Amino acid sequence: MVSRTVSRMAGFVYRENRVPYYQRLYQAHDGKRQWWKTERSGYILYPYFFLLGTGGILTFYGLGRAVFGKKTFFGKN
């Protein structure tokens, strides 16, 4: 009795089945990568690409300074 009440409170009993929708979306051969299929993908991927690029640039900047004997990002040492 308790499990039925908990499942109804969680909202899983009368929820629409979205599995067929997502199967059609992700299995469609439309030339898109899987991570670009939804309209919300850019909200996650663009900040990720920005942080990835910034991290790579800062890494090579620090590497270039280390080659010339500078052990910090800024300053004389």
mmCIF file as gemmi writes it, N, C-alpha and C atoms, coordinates in Angstrom:
data_model
loop_
_atom_site.group_PDB
_atom_site.id
_atom_site.type_symbol
_atom_site.label_atom_id
_atom_site.label_alt_id
_atom_site.label_comp_id
_atom_site.label_asym_id
_atom_site.label_entity_id
_atom_site.label_seq_id
_atom_site.pdbx_PDB_ins_code
_atom_site.Cartn_x
_atom_site.Cartn_y
_atom_site.Cartn_z
_atom_site.occupancy
_atom_site.B_iso_or_equiv
_atom_site.pdbx_formal_charge
_atom_site.auth_seq_id
_atom_site.auth_asym_id
_atom_site.pdbx_PDB_model_num
ATOM 1 N N . MET Axp A 1 ? 0.81 -1.184 0 1 0 ? 1 A 1
ATOM 2 C CA . MET Axp A 1 ? 0 0 0 1 0 ? 1 A 1
ATOM 3 C C . MET Axp A 1 ? 0.857 1.254 0 1 0 ? 1 A 1
ATOM 4 N N . VAL Axp A 2 ? 1.945 1.222 0.735 1 0 ? 2 A 1
ATOM 5 C CA . VAL Axp A 2 ? 2.81 2.394 0.822 1 0 ? 2 A 1
ATOM 6 C C . VAL Axp A 2 ? 3.518 2.62 -0.506 1 0 ? 2 A 1
ATOM 7 N N . SER Axp A 3 ? 3.951 1.565 -1.176 1 0 ? 3 A 1
ATOM 8 C CA . SER Axp A 3 ? 4.688 1.735 -2.429 1 0 ? 3 A 1
ATOM 9 C C . SER Axp A 3 ? 3.818 2.359 -3.522 1 0 ? 3 A 1
ATOM 10 N N . ARG Axp A 4 ? 2.515 2.028 -3.547 1 0 ? 4 A 1
ATOM 11 C CA . ARG Axp A 4 ? 1.636 2.629 -4.548 1 0 ? 4 A 1
ATOM 12 C C . ARG Axp A 4 ? 1.482 4.133 -4.29 1 0 ? 4 A 1
ATOM 13 N N . THR Axp A 5 ? 1.367 4.504 -3.031 1 0 ? 5 A 1
ATOM 14 C CA . THR Axp A 5 ? 1.21 5.918 -2.689 1 0 ? 5 A 1
ATOM 15 C C . THR Axp A 5 ? 2.475 6.691 -3.025 1 0 ? 5 A 1
ATOM 16 N N . VAL Axp A 6 ? 3.634 6.123 -2.725 1 0 ? 6 A 1
ATOM 17 C CA . VAL Axp A 6 ? 4.897 6.795 -2.999 1 0 ? 6 A 1
ATOM 18 C C . VAL Axp A 6 ? 5.089 6.97 -4.502 1 0 ? 6 A 1
ATOM 19 N N . SER Axp A 7 ? 4.748 5.961 -5.29 1 0 ? 7 A 1
ATOM 20 C CA . SER Axp A 7 ? 4.936 6.08 -6.729 1 0 ? 7 A 1
ATOM 21 C C . SER Axp A 7 ? 3.997 7.117 -7.324 1 0 ? 7 A 1
ATOM 22 N N . ARG Axp A 8 ? 2.789 7.251 -6.794 1 0 ? 8 A 1
ATOM 23 C CA . ARG Axp A 8 ? 1.877 8.275 -7.296 1 0 ? 8 A 1
ATOM 24 C C . ARG Axp A 8 ? 2.336 9.665 -6.897 1 0 ? 8 A 1
ATOM 25 N N . MET Axp A 9 ? 2.906 9.783 -5.715 1 0 ? 9 A 1
ATOM 26 C CA . MET Axp A 9 ? 3.397 11.094 -5.285 1 0 ? 9 A 1
ATOM 27 C C . MET Axp A 9 ? 4.598 11.51 -6.116 1 0 ? 9 A 1
ATOM 28 N N . ALA Axp A 10 ? 5.386 10.566 -6.558 1 0 ? 10 A 1
ATOM 29 C CA . ALA Axp A 10 ? 6.567 10.892 -7.351 1 0 ? 10 A 1
ATOM 30 C C . ALA Axp A 10 ? 6.206 11.3 -8.769 1 0 ? 10 A 1
ATOM 31 N N . GLY Axp A 11 ? 4.979 11.004 -9.227 1 0 ? 11 A 1
ATOM 32 C CA . GLY Axp A 11 ? 4.553 11.437 -10.542 1 0 ? 11 A 1
ATOM 33 C C . GLY Axp A 11 ? 4.864 10.48 -11.666 1 0 ? 11 A 1
ATOM 34 N N . PHE Axp A 12 ? 5.101 9.227 -11.378 1 0 ? 12 A 1
ATOM 35 C CA . PHE Axp A 12 ? 5.479 8.281 -12.418 1 0 ? 12 A 1
ATOM 36 C C . PHE Axp A 12 ? 4.309 7.489 -12.987 1 0 ? 12 A 1
ATOM 37 N N . VAL Axp A 13 ? 3.14 7.52 -12.369 1 0 ? 13 A 1
ATOM 38 C CA . VAL Axp A 13 ? 2.037 6.669 -12.791 1 0 ? 13 A 1
ATOM 39 C C . VAL Axp A 13 ? 1.382 7.199 -14.056 1 0 ? 13 A 1
ATOM 40 N N . TYR Axp A 14 ? 1.033 8.469 -14.108 1 0 ? 14 A 1
ATOM 41 C CA . TYR Axp A 14 ? 0.28 9.025 -15.225 1 0 ? 14 A 1
ATOM 42 C C . TYR Axp A 14 ? 1.148 9.86 -16.148 1 0 ? 14 A 1
ATOM 43 N N . ARG Axp A 15 ? 2.422 9.589 -16.174 1 0 ? 15 A 1
ATOM 44 C CA . ARG Axp A 15 ? 3.338 10.347 -17.01 1 0 ? 15 A 1
ATOM 45 C C . ARG Axp A 15 ? 3.321 9.816 -18.434 1 0 ? 15 A 1
ATOM 46 N N . GLU Axp A 16 ? 3.471 10.716 -19.392 1 0 ? 16 A 1
ATOM 47 C CA . GLU Axp A 16 ? 3.518 10.334 -20.803 1 0 ? 16 A 1
ATOM 48 C C . GLU Axp A 16 ? 4.776 9.516 -21.081 1 0 ? 16 A 1
ATOM 49 N N . ASN Axp A 17 ? 4.646 8.484 -21.899 1 0 ? 17 A 1
ATOM 50 C CA . ASN Axp A 17 ? 5.775 7.652 -22.273 1 0 ? 17 A 1
ATOM 51 C C . ASN Axp A 17 ? 6.543 8.348 -23.392 1 0 ? 17 A 1
ATOM 52 N N . ARG Axp A 18 ? 7.748 8.834 -23.084 1 0 ? 18 A 1
ATOM 53 C CA . ARG Axp A 18 ? 8.548 9.568 -24.054 1 0 ? 18 A 1
ATOM 54 C C . ARG Axp A 18 ? 9.573 8.696 -24.775 1 0 ? 18 A 1
ATOM 55 N N . VAL Axp A 19 ? 9.607 7.41 -24.476 1 0 ? 19 A 1
ATOM 56 C CA . VAL Axp A 19 ? 10.595 6.514 -25.074 1 0 ? 19 A 1
ATOM 57 C C . VAL Axp A 19 ? 10.45 6.438 -26.593 1 0 ? 19 A 1
ATOM 58 N N . PRO Axp A 20 ? 9.272 6.27 -27.162 1 0 ? 20 A 1
ATOM 59 C CA . PRO Axp A 20 ? 9.184 6.233 -28.624 1 0 ? 20 A 1
ATOM 60 C C . PRO Axp A 20 ? 9.632 7.53 -29.291 1 0 ? 20 A 1
ATOM 61 N N . TYR Axp A 21 ? 9.356 8.668 -28.666 1 0 ? 21 A 1
ATOM 62 C CA . TYR Axp A 21 ? 9.799 9.953 -29.213 1 0 ? 21 A 1
ATOM 63 C C . TYR Axp A 21 ? 11.32 10.027 -29.272 1 0 ? 21 A 1
ATOM 64 N N . TYR Axp A 22 ? 11.971 9.667 -28.161 1 0 ? 22 A 1
ATOM 65 C CA . TYR Axp A 22 ? 13.429 9.744 -28.137 1 0 ? 22 A 1
ATOM 66 C C . TYR Axp A 22 ? 14.065 8.654 -29.003 1 0 ? 22 A 1
ATOM 67 N N . GLN Axp A 23 ? 13.423 7.518 -29.167 1 0 ? 23 A 1
ATOM 68 C CA . GLN Axp A 23 ? 13.959 6.518 -30.09 1 0 ? 23 A 1
ATOM 69 C C . GLN Axp A 23 ? 13.949 7.039 -31.518 1 0 ? 23 A 1
ATOM 70 N N . ARG Axp A 24 ? 12.85 7.647 -31.928 1 0 ? 24 A 1
ATOM 71 C CA . ARG Axp A 24 ? 12.8 8.222 -33.281 1 0 ? 24 A 1
ATOM 72 C C . ARG Axp A 24 ? 13.825 9.348 -33.439 1 0 ? 24 A 1
ATOM 73 N N . LEU Axp A 25 ? 13.979 10.171 -32.397 1 0 ? 25 A 1
ATOM 74 C CA . LEU Axp A 25 ? 14.907 11.296 -32.476 1 0 ? 25 A 1
ATOM 75 C C . LEU Axp A 25 ? 16.348 10.83 -32.612 1 0 ? 25 A 1
ATOM 76 N N . TYR Axp A 26 ? 16.762 9.911 -31.748 1 0 ? 26 A 1
ATOM 77 C CA . TYR Axp A 26 ? 18.164 9.502 -31.722 1 0 ? 26 A 1
ATOM 78 C C . TYR Axp A 26 ? 18.516 8.471 -32.794 1 0 ? 26 A 1
ATOM 79 N N . GLN Axp A 27 ? 17.538 7.756 -33.33 1 0 ? 27 A 1
ATOM 80 C CA . GLN Axp A 27 ? 17.832 6.77 -34.356 1 0 ? 27 A 1
ATOM 81 C C . GLN Axp A 27 ? 17.598 7.299 -35.766 1 0 ? 27 A 1
ATOM 82 N N . ALA Axp A 28 ? 17.2 8.568 -35.886 1 0 ? 28 A 1
ATOM 83 C CA . ALA Axp A 28 ? 16.997 9.154 -37.207 1 0 ? 28 A 1
ATOM 84 C C . ALA Axp A 28 ? 18.354 9.382 -37.869 1 0 ? 28 A 1
ATOM 85 N N . HIS Axp A 29 ? 18.455 9.037 -39.128 1 0 ? 29 A 1
ATOM 86 C CA . HIS Axp A 29 ? 19.705 9.204 -39.869 1 0 ? 29 A 1
ATOM 87 C C . HIS Axp A 29 ? 19.675 10.556 -40.572 1 0 ? 29 A 1
ATOM 88 N N . ASP Axp A 30 ? 19.893 11.623 -39.766 1 0 ? 30 A 1
ATOM 89 C CA . ASP Axp A 30 ? 19.808 12.971 -40.309 1 0 ? 30 A 1
ATOM 90 C C . ASP Axp A 30 ? 21.173 13.643 -40.428 1 0 ? 30 A 1
ATOM 91 N N . GLY Axp A 31 ? 22.247 12.907 -40.185 1 0 ? 31 A 1
ATOM 92 C CA . GLY Axp A 31 ? 23.584 13.456 -40.345 1 0 ? 31 A 1
ATOM 93 C C . GLY Axp A 31 ? 24.09 14.211 -39.137 1 0 ? 31 A 1
ATOM 94 N N . LYS Axp A 32 ? 23.323 14.288 -38.058 1 0 ? 32 A 1
ATOM 95 C CA . LYS Axp A 32 ? 23.76 14.98 -36.853 1 0 ? 32 A 1
ATOM 96 C C . LYS Axp A 32 ? 24.383 13.987 -35.881 1 0 ? 32 A 1
ATOM 97 N N . ARG Axp A 33 ? 25.333 14.472 -35.11 1 0 ? 33 A 1
ATOM 98 C CA . ARG Axp A 33 ? 25.883 13.654 -34.043 1 0 ? 33 A 1
ATOM 99 C C . ARG Axp A 33 ? 24.859 13.518 -32.935 1 0 ? 33 A 1
ATOM 100 N N . GLN Axp A 34 ? 25.011 12.48 -32.132 1 0 ? 34 A 1
ATOM 101 C CA . GLN Axp A 34 ? 24.017 12.193 -31.097 1 0 ? 34 A 1
ATOM 102 C C . GLN Axp A 34 ? 23.92 13.326 -30.087 1 0 ? 34 A 1
ATOM 103 N N . TRP Axp A 35 ? 25.038 13.968 -29.755 1 0 ? 35 A 1
ATOM 104 C CA . TRP Axp A 35 ? 25.022 15.001 -28.735 1 0 ? 35 A 1
ATOM 105 C C . TRP Axp A 35 ? 24.469 16.325 -29.245 1 0 ? 35 A 1
ATOM 106 N N . TRP Axp A 36 ? 24.201 16.466 -30.555 1 0 ? 36 A 1
ATOM 107 C CA . TRP Axp A 36 ? 23.6 17.674 -31.11 1 0 ? 36 A 1
ATOM 108 C C . TRP Axp A 36 ? 22.137 17.467 -31.491 1 0 ? 36 A 1
ATOM 109 N N . LYS Axp A 37 ? 21.509 16.371 -31.13 1 0 ? 37 A 1
ATOM 110 C CA . LYS Axp A 37 ? 20.16 16.048 -31.595 1 0 ? 37 A 1
ATOM 111 C C . LYS Axp A 37 ? 19.085 16.952 -31 1 0 ? 37 A 1
ATOM 112 N N . THR Axp A 38 ? 19.185 17.329 -29.738 1 0 ? 38 A 1
ATOM 113 C CA . THR Axp A 38 ? 18.129 18.108 -29.108 1 0 ? 38 A 1
ATOM 114 C C . THR Axp A 38 ? 18.387 19.595 -29.254 1 0 ? 38 A 1
ATOM 115 N N . GLU Axp A 39 ? 17.347 20.397 -29.025 1 0 ? 39 A 1
ATOM 116 C CA . GLU Axp A 39 ? 17.506 21.841 -29.142 1 0 ? 39 A 1
ATOM 117 C C . GLU Axp A 39 ? 18.224 22.428 -27.935 1 0 ? 39 A 1
ATOM 118 N N . ARG Axp A 40 ? 18.344 21.668 -26.855 1 0 ? 40 A 1
ATOM 119 C CA . ARG Axp A 40 ? 19.036 22.159 -25.658 1 0 ? 40 A 1
ATOM 120 C C . ARG Axp A 40 ? 20.514 21.795 -25.636 1 0 ? 40 A 1
ATOM 121 N N . SER Axp A 41 ? 21.018 21.163 -26.659 1 0 ? 41 A 1
ATOM 122 C CA . SER Axp A 41 ? 22.403 20.702 -26.667 1 0 ? 41 A 1
ATOM 123 C C . SER Axp A 41 ? 23.399 21.842 -26.599 1 0 ? 41 A 1
ATOM 124 N N . GLY Axp A 42 ? 23.091 22.937 -27.243 1 0 ? 42 A 1
ATOM 125 C CA . GLY Axp A 42 ? 24.011 24.067 -27.256 1 0 ? 42 A 1
ATOM 126 C C . GLY Axp A 42 ? 24.241 24.68 -25.891 1 0 ? 42 A 1
ATOM 127 N N . TYR Axp A 43 ? 23.237 24.606 -25.007 1 0 ? 43 A 1
ATOM 128 C CA . TYR Axp A 43 ? 23.388 25.168 -23.673 1 0 ? 43 A 1
ATOM 129 C C . TYR Axp A 43 ? 24.455 24.448 -22.867 1 0 ? 43 A 1
ATOM 130 N N . ILE Axp A 44 ? 24.706 23.212 -23.194 1 0 ? 44 A 1
ATOM 131 C CA . ILE Axp A 44 ? 25.734 22.447 -22.497 1 0 ? 44 A 1
ATOM 132 C C . ILE Axp A 44 ? 27.039 22.443 -23.284 1 0 ? 44 A 1
ATOM 133 N N . LEU Axp A 45 ? 26.957 22.309 -24.601 1 0 ? 45 A 1
ATOM 134 C CA . LEU Axp A 45 ? 28.166 22.12 -25.396 1 0 ? 45 A 1
ATOM 135 C C . LEU Axp A 45 ? 28.965 23.404 -25.605 1 0 ? 45 A 1
ATOM 136 N N . TYR Axp A 46 ? 28.3 24.546 -25.815 1 0 ? 46 A 1
ATOM 137 C CA . TYR Axp A 46 ? 29.056 25.776 -26.043 1 0 ? 46 A 1
ATOM 138 C C . TYR Axp A 46 ? 29.867 26.202 -24.825 1 0 ? 46 A 1
ATOM 139 N N . PRO Axp A 47 ? 29.319 26.172 -23.585 1 0 ? 47 A 1
ATOM 140 C CA . PRO Axp A 47 ? 30.197 26.449 -22.436 1 0 ? 47 A 1
ATOM 141 C C . PRO Axp A 47 ? 31.313 25.421 -22.277 1 0 ? 47 A 1
ATOM 142 N N . TYR Axp A 48 ? 31.021 24.162 -22.605 1 0 ? 48 A 1
ATOM 143 C CA . TYR Axp A 48 ? 32.062 23.134 -22.534 1 0 ? 48 A 1
ATOM 144 C C . TYR Axp A 48 ? 33.184 23.433 -23.517 1 0 ? 48 A 1
ATOM 145 N N . PHE Axp A 49 ? 32.845 23.777 -24.748 1 0 ? 49 A 1
ATOM 146 C CA . PHE Axp A 49 ? 33.874 24.099 -25.74 1 0 ? 49 A 1
ATOM 147 C C . PHE Axp A 49 ? 34.671 25.329 -25.333 1 0 ? 49 A 1
ATOM 148 N N . PHE Axp A 50 ? 33.991 26.323 -24.753 1 0 ? 50 A 1
ATOM 149 C CA . PHE Axp A 50 ? 34.685 27.532 -24.295 1 0 ? 50 A 1
ATOM 150 C C . PHE Axp A 50 ? 35.688 27.196 -23.202 1 0 ? 50 A 1
ATOM 151 N N . LEU Axp A 51 ? 35.264 26.417 -22.203 1 0 ? 51 A 1
ATOM 152 C CA . LEU Axp A 51 ? 36.177 26.043 -21.12 1 0 ? 51 A 1
ATOM 153 C C . LEU Axp A 51 ? 37.31 25.149 -21.608 1 0 ? 51 A 1
ATOM 154 N N . LEU Axp A 52 ? 37.001 24.268 -22.537 1 0 ? 52 A 1
ATOM 155 C CA . LEU Axp A 52 ? 38.038 23.399 -23.09 1 0 ? 52 A 1
ATOM 156 C C . LEU Axp A 52 ? 39.09 24.212 -23.848 1 0 ? 52 A 1
ATOM 157 N N . GLY Axp A 53 ? 38.637 25.143 -24.669 1 0 ? 53 A 1
ATOM 158 C CA . GLY Axp A 53 ? 39.573 25.985 -25.417 1 0 ? 53 A 1
ATOM 159 C C . GLY Axp A 53 ? 40.386 26.899 -24.517 1 0 ? 53 A 1
ATOM 160 N N . THR Axp A 54 ? 39.719 27.498 -23.522 1 0 ? 54 A 1
ATOM 161 C CA . THR Axp A 54 ? 40.419 28.376 -22.588 1 0 ? 54 A 1
ATOM 162 C C . THR Axp A 54 ? 41.454 27.602 -21.786 1 0 ? 54 A 1
ATOM 163 N N . GLY Axp A 55 ? 41.097 26.409 -21.351 1 0 ? 55 A 1
ATOM 164 C CA . GLY Axp A 55 ? 42.052 25.583 -20.616 1 0 ? 55 A 1
ATOM 165 C C . GLY Axp A 55 ? 43.252 25.187 -21.465 1 0 ? 55 A 1
ATOM 166 N N . GLY Axp A 56 ? 43.001 24.875 -22.737 1 0 ? 56 A 1
ATOM 167 C CA . GLY Axp A 56 ? 44.113 24.536 -23.633 1 0 ? 56 A 1
ATOM 168 C C . GLY Axp A 56 ? 45.03 25.718 -23.892 1 0 ? 56 A 1
ATOM 169 N N . ILE Axp A 57 ? 44.434 26.88 -24.106 1 0 ? 57 A 1
ATOM 170 C CA . ILE Axp A 57 ? 45.246 28.087 -24.351 1 0 ? 57 A 1
ATOM 171 C C . ILE Axp A 57 ? 46.081 28.431 -23.125 1 0 ? 57 A 1
ATOM 172 N N . LEU Axp A 58 ? 45.468 28.403 -21.939 1 0 ? 58 A 1
ATOM 173 C CA . LEU Axp A 58 ? 46.218 28.716 -20.723 1 0 ? 58 A 1
ATOM 174 C C . LEU Axp A 58 ? 47.303 27.676 -20.441 1 0 ? 58 A 1
ATOM 175 N N . THR Axp A 59 ? 47.042 26.425 -20.777 1 0 ? 59 A 1
ATOM 176 C CA . THR Axp A 59 ? 48.055 25.393 -20.587 1 0 ? 59 A 1
ATOM 177 C C . THR Axp A 59 ? 49.28 25.657 -21.458 1 0 ? 59 A 1
ATOM 178 N N . PHE Axp A 60 ? 49.058 25.977 -22.724 1 0 ? 60 A 1
ATOM 179 C CA . PHE Axp A 60 ? 50.193 26.234 -23.611 1 0 ? 60 A 1
ATOM 180 C C . PHE Axp A 60 ? 50.876 27.565 -23.305 1 0 ? 60 A 1
ATOM 181 N N . TYR Axp A 61 ? 50.132 28.525 -22.781 1 0 ? 61 A 1
ATOM 182 C CA . TYR Axp A 61 ? 50.747 29.776 -22.34 1 0 ? 61 A 1
ATOM 183 C C . TYR Axp A 61 ? 51.694 29.51 -21.175 1 0 ? 61 A 1
ATOM 184 N N . GLY Axp A 62 ? 51.224 28.735 -20.193 1 0 ? 62 A 1
ATOM 185 C CA . GLY Axp A 62 ? 52.078 28.385 -19.06 1 0 ? 62 A 1
ATOM 186 C C . GLY Axp A 62 ? 53.255 27.522 -19.482 1 0 ? 62 A 1
ATOM 187 N N . LEU Axp A 63 ? 53.042 26.653 -20.446 1 0 ? 63 A 1
ATOM 188 C CA . LEU Axp A 63 ? 54.129 25.819 -20.96 1 0 ? 63 A 1
ATOM 189 C C . LEU Axp A 63 ? 55.194 26.673 -21.639 1 0 ? 63 A 1
ATOM 190 N N . GLY Axp A 64 ? 54.744 27.634 -22.419 1 0 ? 64 A 1
ATOM 191 C CA . GLY Axp A 64 ? 55.7 28.533 -23.078 1 0 ? 64 A 1
ATOM 192 C C . GLY Axp A 64 ? 56.499 29.352 -22.089 1 0 ? 64 A 1
ATOM 193 N N . ARG Axp A 65 ? 55.866 29.808 -21.024 1 0 ? 65 A 1
ATOM 194 C CA . ARG Axp A 65 ? 56.599 30.556 -19.988 1 0 ? 65 A 1
ATOM 195 C C . ARG Axp A 65 ? 57.57 29.641 -19.255 1 0 ? 65 A 1
ATOM 196 N N . ALA Axp A 66 ? 57.184 28.379 -19.023 1 0 ? 66 A 1
ATOM 197 C CA . ALA Axp A 66 ? 58.071 27.455 -18.318 1 0 ? 66 A 1
ATOM 198 C C . ALA Axp A 66 ? 59.311 27.137 -19.156 1 0 ? 66 A 1
ATOM 199 N N . VAL Axp A 67 ? 59.154 27.093 -20.462 1 0 ? 67 A 1
ATOM 200 C CA . VAL Axp A 67 ? 60.3 26.824 -21.335 1 0 ? 67 A 1
ATOM 201 C C . VAL Axp A 67 ? 61.341 27.932 -21.195 1 0 ? 67 A 1
ATOM 202 N N . PHE Axp A 68 ? 60.877 29.161 -21.003 1 0 ? 68 A 1
ATOM 203 C CA . PHE Axp A 68 ? 61.796 30.293 -20.868 1 0 ? 68 A 1
ATOM 204 C C . PHE Axp A 68 ? 62.171 30.582 -19.421 1 0 ? 68 A 1
ATOM 205 N N . GLY Axp A 69 ? 61.849 29.671 -18.497 1 0 ? 69 A 1
ATOM 206 C CA . GLY Axp A 69 ? 62.304 29.789 -17.13 1 0 ? 69 A 1
ATOM 207 C C . GLY Axp A 69 ? 61.363 30.542 -16.209 1 0 ? 69 A 1
ATOM 208 N N . LYS Axp A 70 ? 60.216 30.921 -16.645 1 0 ? 70 A 1
ATOM 209 C CA . LYS Axp A 70 ? 59.236 31.605 -15.792 1 0 ? 70 A 1
ATOM 210 C C . LYS Axp A 70 ? 58.306 30.564 -15.202 1 0 ? 70 A 1
ATOM 211 N N . LYS Axp A 71 ? 58.253 30.497 -13.884 1 0 ? 71 A 1
ATOM 212 C CA . LYS Axp A 71 ? 57.486 29.442 -13.238 1 0 ? 71 A 1
ATOM 213 C C . LYS Axp A 71 ? 56.086 29.886 -12.805 1 0 ? 71 A 1
ATOM 214 N N . THR Axp A 72 ? 55.691 31.11 -13.074 1 0 ? 72 A 1
ATOM 215 C CA . THR Axp A 72 ? 54.35 31.576 -12.74 1 0 ? 72 A 1
ATOM 216 C C . THR Axp A 72 ? 53.687 32.104 -14.018 1 0 ? 72 A 1
ATOM 217 N N . PHE Axp A 73 ? 52.379 32.27 -13.966 1 0 ? 73 A 1
ATOM 218 C CA . PHE Axp A 73 ? 51.67 32.806 -15.128 1 0 ? 73 A 1
ATOM 219 C C . PHE Axp A 73 ? 51.993 34.271 -15.34 1 0 ? 73 A 1
ATOM 220 N N . PHE Axp A 74 ? 52.128 35.024 -14.256 1 0 ? 74 A 1
ATOM 221 C CA . PHE Axp A 74 ? 52.403 36.448 -14.353 1 0 ? 74 A 1
ATOM 222 C C . PHE Axp A 74 ? 53.533 36.793 -13.401 1 0 ? 74 A 1
ATOM 223 N N . GLY Axp A 75 ? 54.281 37.809 -13.694 1 0 ? 75 A 1
ATOM 224 C CA . GLY Axp A 75 ? 55.349 38.25 -12.796 1 0 ? 75 A 1
ATOM 225 C C . GLY Axp A 75 ? 56.724 37.949 -13.362 1 0 ? 75 A 1
ATOM 226 N N . LYS Axp A 76 ? 57.723 38.239 -12.533 1 0 ? 76 A 1
ATOM 227 C CA . LYS Axp A 76 ? 59.111 38.088 -12.974 1 0 ? 76 A 1
ATOM 228 C C . LYS Axp A 76 ? 59.644 36.679 -12.768 1 0 ? 76 A 1
ATOM 229 N N . ASN Axp A 77 ? 59.151 35.942 -11.791 1 0 ? 77 A 1
ATOM 230 C CA . ASN Axp A 77 ? 59.699 34.606 -11.511 1 0 ? 77 A 1
ATOM 231 C C . ASN Axp A 77 ? 59.009 33.563 -12.299 1 0 ? 77 A 1
